[in-house]
């Protein structure tokens, strides 16, 4: 048996085992419990909420100024503030603060 025969033999064995390895990996990933992120700002423990009293700056997600009476969320660990609606949209795709990338979960 020459070197080419050994490579061919290894290639055949690899092709024969590949479906088994793929199915085994697939069964491991599908049997794990899915992890779900909170979808609303109120579901995060590290947030506090208040209402704006006037022009208290602007939301760095939408860049609009806060208007009196608007609901605002503050991340307690880093003290960054955002419109609650803006933060809810943000946390549907990210789990970090939009400014400093502090992990919310």
N, C-alpha and C positions, 0 to 999 in steps of 0.2 A: 504494500500500500504506500503510494507516494504522498508527498505533501499536498498536492492538489486533491487527492482523494480524501484526506483528513479534513480539508476546508469544506469540501462538498458534503461530507458526512455531518460536520458541525452545522452547516447551513440547513440541511434537511431536519436535523434534530430541533434547531431553533424554530423553524417554520411549524413543526409538529407541536411544539410546546406553547407557542405564542397564543393561540386561542384560549388555552387553559389559564395562562397567566393573566390575560385580559379579563376573562370572566371572573377569575378569583379576585382581582383588584376591584372590578365593578361590584361584586357582591359585598366587599368590605365597605365601599363608600355608600352604597344604598342602604345598608343595614344600620348605619350610624344615625342617631337622632338629628334631624335638621336643626341648625342654629338659626334663630330668628332674632332680628334686631327690633327694638322698639320702634314703632312707626309714628308715634306722636311725642311731642316734646314733653308732655305731662308724664310719660312713662319712664323718663330718666330720673334717677334719684338725685343726681348732682345738679339740678336746675331749680332756680327760684323764679317766681313770676311777680310782676308788678304792672301797674298802669303808668303810662307816661303822664307827667304833669304839664309838660310844655315842650319847648325845643331843647331836648336833652342830648343832642348829637344826632348821629345817623346810624342806620343799620348797615353794617359792612357787607351784607349779602346782597341786598337790593339797592343800596346806596341812597335810599330815601331818608329824609329826616323824620324823627319821631314826632307824631302829632299828639296833642293832648288827648288822653283817654285810650290810646292804643295799648294793647297788651304786649308786654315785652318779657323775654326770657333772659335770665342771667345764668351763665355757667359758674357755679360756686367756686370751683377750683382755680379758675383763671380770671374770673370777674368780667368776662366779655359779654356784651349785651347785643341782642338781636330781636327783631320782630318775631313773635312766637310762630306766626305762619311761615316766615322765611326759614326759621330754624327747623320746623317740621319738614319742609321740603328738602332741606339740606341733609337731615339725618336719615332720610329714606335711602340715600345713596352713600352716605359717609357716617362714621361713628366718631368723628373728631371735631374739635373746635375749628371753625372756618379760618380763624386768625392764627392761632398758635399750634394747631394740630394736637392739642391735649386730648387724650382718649376719654370719651364720655362713658364708655361701657366698661 
